[in-house]
Amino acid sequence: MPAYKAPLRDMKFLLNEVFDYPKHYASLASGENATPDIVDAILTECGKFCEEVVGPLNQIGDEEGCKFEDGEVTTPKGFKEAYNQFVMGGWQGLSAPEEFGGQGLPASMGLLKQEMMGTANWSFSMYPGLSLGAMNTIYLHGNDEQKQTYLVPLTEGRWGGTMCLTEPQCGTDLGQVKTKAEPQADGSYKITGTKIFISSGEHDLTENIVHIVLARLPDAPKGTRGISLFIVPKFLPDGNGGMGERNGVSCGSLEKKMGIKASATCVMNFDDATGFLIGPENQGLECMFTFMNTARIGTSIQGVGAAELSYQGALEYAKDRRSMRALSGKKEPEQIADSLIHHADVRRMLLTQKAIAEGGRAMMYYAARLADHMVEGHEQGDTAKAEAYDDKLGFLTPILKGFLTEMGFEAANHGAQVFGGHGYIREHGMEQIIRDTKIAVLYEGTTGIQALDLLGRKVLLMTQGGAVREFTLKVANFARKQLTNKRMRPFALELLKLTAQWNVLTLRLMLTARKDRDAISAAAYDFLMYSGYVTMAYMWARQAAVATSNLASGEGGESTEFYNAKLATAEFYYERLLPRAQSHATSMLSPTSNLMQLDVEHMAFHG
Ligand SMILES: Cc1cc2nc3c(=O)[nH]c(=O)nc-3n(C[C@H](O)[C@H](O)[C@H](O)COP(=O)(O)OP(=O)(O)OC[C@H]3O[C@@H](n4cnc5c(N)ncnc54)[C@H](O)[C@@H]3O)c2cc1C
């Protein structure tokens, strides 16, 4: 397993030079304490914790996995100690409101922390990640008493959180949820049902676990309009800030799975468990979307993290391992053979990983600024502001989640490929990154579901193409300003072509969908990937523009080599990866009949 090194130079380049976070933080009420010095100190400290404590547990966690005995789950060796350090460092509350014991820093700071922690050890980061989703849900939809009871211990990290949606018969289609909630005379509810695949459902890291559960009230309307949301704690609160009796919720078993083995994935049984309604009756799914959106953005980090970690391992190996001579002549004549890194095909894989890691990180940091404004809107009770930023972020969320996790999985594959046969051997950890990353394209809504959300809901139904028009206008305005610069012109021209094409594709799909009901589902995946490639192209152009300008002026916080590397990677992205967008464009406009014409019974002819 590659030893994780926090990519602090790249992170600071994006924060300080590309997206001007110092100015952004200065404009936020929560940014008062996020001065450049403090941000720098936090990043350094977090990087150290991830490199020295969390990262070294990644491979051990995979080998040992979680253990289940008599309803109790034990995390792998070292996890509890590392989690205690995490709690003592106050990391869970980094971006949580001060009134509940947090440090009140902007939401984006939490994302930077999540990126480092998740790259170092995704399984470990799942535990605090789920808690964060629970915190956000209670903060936004809980009543005052619920906030007072749950937010402080969750923020401190003493209690953990979960998201209990999935049941044996449904994961995507939550309208099929069967778990029941019976109202009680004291205002609480009795929750009964089985949830599966529940991450962090049971474990030994925290003293209590707060389950956020979707369930159905008696006589609730069928489908998604009849689902409500409940808080179901493992131990009931005693009313004095402590824990009382054990609730009727228990872990039935642990799933045996492909990857993230140190993250406990539990079957959870609710047997007349006491639950408390959160948010309005029958609007549970809307409230749960808060959780899901947090989780989706969190999951997109998994794609970036996989690309980064796998790249770190592959790069080191490619410099060290020797094979044959470079086609353009010996590069290391004193050695028996040249190292892998001198072969163009190996560089294709390495640069693909690098372009995905750094381009994906830029996409995350771009979105994180929007998240800061959205959170500020909520905190200030400025609904219009919160909704406006929620819409902008809502458009990007499926692109981030769908595209970045697919690309991260591709990058992880390249990482093992660079190792040749050794990539398939456990010792090096490259195959673990592939196994750990596959889940990212599945949970929190599969890529297919993200694609439907993007094209069907956000682009066509909710905005009739307006979301694409708004975003592409921003990109095109940026591109136009770059046209006068010789070095930037090729990037700018390509971006202008793509932004126009993105709108044309949207319009054509809108027209097709009026006549052909399968058209949206048929085109959605290609539309999502196309959108991802173009968004990443915008991010690479933004990085290239800063590099170009700093090289010309001799300013900026980085070295000439760093800026040249940015430009070289941007060129690689535009010339070798971005052309894939055109195959997605062709594919999305092809007739639906090529998918639907084959009769179900003619899909295979066995025996
Ligand atoms: C390790 C792990 C951790 C998890 N953690 C949690 C958790 O903490 N909490 C929780 O509640 N759940 C969790 N899940 C569940 C996860 O979110 C679901 O498995 C996932 O959302 C997919 O749902 P499903 O398995 O029911 O697949 P299905 O919904 O059965 O989908 C199967 C396939 O059909 C496609 N599909 C389905 N419907 C449509 C449609 N209408 N149009 C086009 N294509 C469609 C999907 O894209 C997919 O390819 C976890 C799962 C795993 C494996």
The ligand as a MOL file (V3000), in Angstrom:
LIG
                    3D

  0  0  0     0  0            999 V3000
M  V30 BEGIN CTAB
M  V30 COUNTS 53 58 0 0 0
M  V30 BEGIN ATOM
M  V30 1 C -20.7880 -1.1370 1.2100 0
M  V30 2 C -22.1360 -0.4810 1.1410 0
M  V30 3 C -22.4480 0.5410 2.0140 0
M  V30 4 C -23.7130 1.1240 1.9980 0
M  V30 5 N -24.0560 2.0600 2.9430 0
M  V30 6 C -25.3550 2.4230 3.0550 0
M  V30 7 C -25.7910 3.2010 4.1690 0
M  V30 8 O -25.0080 3.6000 5.0280 0
M  V30 9 N -27.1250 3.4720 4.2840 0
M  V30 10 C -28.0340 3.0500 3.3660 0
M  V30 11 O -29.2120 3.3280 3.5310 0
M  V30 12 N -27.6450 2.3450 2.2820 0
M  V30 13 C -26.3350 2.0170 2.1130 0
M  V30 14 N -25.9310 1.2520 1.0410 0
M  V30 15 C -26.9170 0.9000 0.0130 0
M  V30 16 C -26.6430 1.5900 -1.3130 0
M  V30 17 O -26.8530 2.9810 -1.2100 0
M  V30 18 C -27.5260 0.9300 -2.3820 0
M  V30 19 O -27.0720 -0.4110 -2.5300 0
M  V30 20 C -27.4550 1.6720 -3.6960 0
M  V30 21 O -28.0750 2.9230 -3.5900 0
M  V30 22 C -28.1170 0.9100 -4.8480 0
M  V30 23 O -29.3590 0.3920 -4.4810 0
M  V30 24 P -29.6880 -1.1490 -4.7440 0
M  V30 25 O -28.5610 -1.9550 -4.2070 0
M  V30 26 O -31.0350 -1.4340 -4.2440 0
M  V30 27 O -29.6410 -1.3090 -6.3130 0
M  V30 28 P -30.9090 -1.2720 -7.2940 0
M  V30 29 O -31.7460 -0.1170 -6.9920 0
M  V30 30 O -31.5500 -2.6040 -7.2870 0
M  V30 31 O -30.1950 -1.0090 -8.6970 0
M  V30 32 C -29.6310 -2.0580 -9.5050 0
M  V30 33 C -29.1730 -1.4610 -10.8350 0
M  V30 34 O -30.3190 -0.9420 -11.5440 0
M  V30 35 C -30.1430 0.4350 -11.8450 0
M  V30 36 N -31.4380 1.1100 -11.6810 0
M  V30 37 C -32.2810 1.0200 -10.6390 0
M  V30 38 N -33.3710 1.7660 -10.8460 0
M  V30 39 C -33.2290 2.3510 -12.0440 0
M  V30 40 C -34.0240 3.2360 -12.8290 0
M  V30 41 N -35.1850 3.6940 -12.3810 0
M  V30 42 N -33.5460 3.6490 -14.0050 0
M  V30 43 C -32.3430 3.2080 -14.4640 0
M  V30 44 N -31.5630 2.3550 -13.7750 0
M  V30 45 C -31.9900 1.9280 -12.5820 0
M  V30 46 C -29.0780 0.9420 -10.8870 0
M  V30 47 O -28.3470 2.0340 -11.4330 0
M  V30 48 C -28.2050 -0.2920 -10.7120 0
M  V30 49 O -27.2540 -0.3600 -11.7330 0
M  V30 50 C -24.6520 0.7070 1.0190 0
M  V30 51 C -24.3150 -0.3060 0.1080 0
M  V30 52 C -23.0860 -0.9150 0.1740 0
M  V30 53 C -22.7910 -2.0310 -0.8040 0
M  V30 END ATOM
M  V30 BEGIN BOND
M  V30 1 1 1 2
M  V30 2 1 2 3
M  V30 3 2 2 52
M  V30 4 2 3 4
M  V30 5 1 4 5
M  V30 6 1 4 50
M  V30 7 2 5 6
M  V30 8 1 6 7
M  V30 9 1 6 13
M  V30 10 2 7 8
M  V30 11 1 7 9
M  V30 12 1 9 10
M  V30 13 2 10 11
M  V30 14 1 10 12
M  V30 15 2 12 13
M  V30 16 1 13 14
M  V30 17 1 14 15
M  V30 18 1 14 50
M  V30 19 1 15 16
M  V30 20 1 16 17
M  V30 21 1 16 18
M  V30 22 1 18 19
M  V30 23 1 18 20
M  V30 24 1 20 21
M  V30 25 1 20 22
M  V30 26 1 22 23
M  V30 27 1 23 24
M  V30 28 2 24 25
M  V30 29 1 24 26
M  V30 30 1 24 27
M  V30 31 1 27 28
M  V30 32 2 28 29
M  V30 33 1 28 30
M  V30 34 1 28 31
M  V30 35 1 31 32
M  V30 36 1 32 33
M  V30 37 1 33 34
M  V30 38 1 33 48
M  V30 39 1 34 35
M  V30 40 1 35 36
M  V30 41 1 35 46
M  V30 42 1 36 37
M  V30 43 1 36 45
M  V30 44 2 37 38
M  V30 45 1 38 39
M  V30 46 1 39 40
M  V30 47 2 39 45
M  V30 48 1 40 41
M  V30 49 2 40 42
M  V30 50 1 42 43
M  V30 51 2 43 44
M  V30 52 1 44 45
M  V30 53 1 46 47
M  V30 54 1 46 48
M  V30 55 1 48 49
M  V30 56 2 50 51
M  V30 57 1 51 52
M  V30 58 1 52 53
M  V30 END BOND
M  V30 END CTAB
M  END
